[in-house]
Amino acid sequence: MNDWERLTPARIVCAGDWHGNSFWADRAIRYAAEQGARAILHVGDLGYKFAPNFLARVQRALEDTGLLMGFVPGNHDSYDYLDPREHEHGCTAIALRPNIFYLPRTYRWSWSGVTFLALGGAHSVDRLWRARGEWWERETITLFEAAKAANGGPADVMLCHDVPDGVHIPCIEGNPHGFPDSEIAAAQQHRELLRRVVDVVAPGSLFAGHYHCRLDTTLDDPAHGYRTDVHVLDMDGGQLTENLMVVDLADLPVARGRRL
């Protein structure tokens, strides 16, 4: 058991995309501490290429506040940086710094009786305008990872980057940024794959980012017998209260199959 799994927080903060913005990260971490959180769960697009100065500033802010932070991968996080560390350590909370933990896809853990499943990743609809090394083939959940996540059974919380199919996201309605139809279709396929996992895991809560907007809604599926509270978090550069969500673990709904 590592320092991440030994933690027993009563209150945490979930955070949306930071995109390697060290100034914003510092502000967000200190805000989380002011709210009484003991840990930050980040939904991906955290560090982009994980520049040493970015990681150092995040580490320092976490040291100053006594918090730990864990993150799932987004689509704009360097897998050239993350994959070798996962290959070395396996599917566990991987310490990039003493207080910064990478949470690979399908990793599960428990805090204060609440079970979590990490399943980050999304499709980059802007990849045609980015060079290789600015997007990565590993950015999306694979069929193997989806099957492994589903086979693990229920979890109270899913920590994702993408949002499952069936959740209406007003800020992307009508493709306002004019992304190619082929990329929109690929993104939709990824959301459908994530939904297949959600149908089995049936989490009480799901936290995500990626869409650069703030949304609180529910995903109801009577056929599979679950209801999931979905929280989509905004990006850096806006309002802290839209990018961050304070969560008391005792208030989280539990997964189907644990307690209704």
SULGITA-V701244 format. One record per backbone hydrogen bond with DSSP energy under -1.0 kcal/mol. NH is the residue of the N-H (numbers start at 1). CO is the residue of the C=O. E is the energy in kcal/mol with one decimal. If there is no record, write none. Layout:
NH;CO;E  NH;CO;E
This chain:
6;2;-1.7  12;247;-2.9  13;39;-2.0  14;245;-2.7  15;41;-2.7  16;243;-2.5  18;45;-1.9  19;45;-3.1  20;46;-2.9  21;18;-1.9  22;20;-1.1  25;21;-2.5  26;22;-2.2  27;23;-2.0  28;24;-2.9  29;25;-2.5  30;26;-2.0  31;27;-2.2  32;28;-2.5  33;29;-2.0  34;30;-1.9  35;31;-1.3  36;33;-1.7  37;32;-2.0  38;11;-2.2  40;68;-2.2  41;13;-2.5  42;70;-3.1  43;15;-2.5  50;47;-2.2  55;51;-2.3  56;52;-2.5  57;53;-1.8  58;54;-2.3  59;55;-2.8  60;56;-2.3  61;57;-2.2  62;58;-2.4  63;59;-2.5  64;60;-2.6  65;61;-1.5  66;62;-1.8  67;62;-1.2  68;38;-1.2  69;99;-2.3  70;40;-2.5  71;101;-2.2  72;42;-1.9  78;48;-3.3  82;78;-1.9  83;79;-2.3  86;82;-1.9  87;83;-2.8  88;84;-1.6  89;85;-2.2  90;86;-3.0  92;90;-1.8  94;102;-2.6  96;100;-2.6  97;100;-1.3  100;97;-1.4  101;69;-3.0  102;94;-3.1  103;71;-3.1  106;118;-3.0  107;104;-1.8  109;116;-1.4  111;114;-2.6  114;111;-3.0  116;109;-2.9  117;157;-2.1  118;107;-2.8  119;159;-2.9  122;139;-1.7  127;124;-1.3  129;126;-1.9  130;127;-1.7  133;135;-1.5  134;131;-2.3  139;136;-1.9  146;142;-2.5  147;143;-2.4  148;144;-2.5  149;145;-2.5  150;146;-2.4  151;147;-2.7  153;150;-1.9  155;201;-1.2  157;115;-2.0  158;205;-2.1  159;117;-2.9  160;207;-2.9  165;191;-1.9  167;164;-1.3  172;169;-1.7  173;170;-1.4  175;172;-2.0  178;175;-1.7  184;180;-2.1  185;181;-2.4  186;182;-1.8  187;183;-2.3  188;184;-2.2  189;185;-2.1  190;186;-1.8  191;187;-2.0  192;188;-2.2  193;189;-2.1  194;190;-2.3  195;191;-2.1  196;192;-1.7  197;193;-1.3  198;194;-2.3  199;195;-2.5  200;197;-1.0  201;197;-2.9  202;198;-2.9  204;156;-1.2  205;156;-2.0  206;229;-2.6  207;158;-2.3  208;231;-2.4  209;161;-1.8  211;209;-2.2  215;232;-2.3  217;230;-2.5  219;228;-2.7  221;226;-2.5  225;221;-1.0  226;221;-1.7  228;219;-2.4  229;204;-2.7  230;217;-2.9  231;206;-2.9  232;215;-3.3  233;208;-2.5  234;242;-2.2  242;239;-1.4  243;239;-1.6  244;240;-2.1  245;14;-2.3  247;12;-3.0  249;10;-2.2  251;248;-1.9  252;249;-1.3  256;202;-1.7  258;255;-1.7  259;255;-1.2
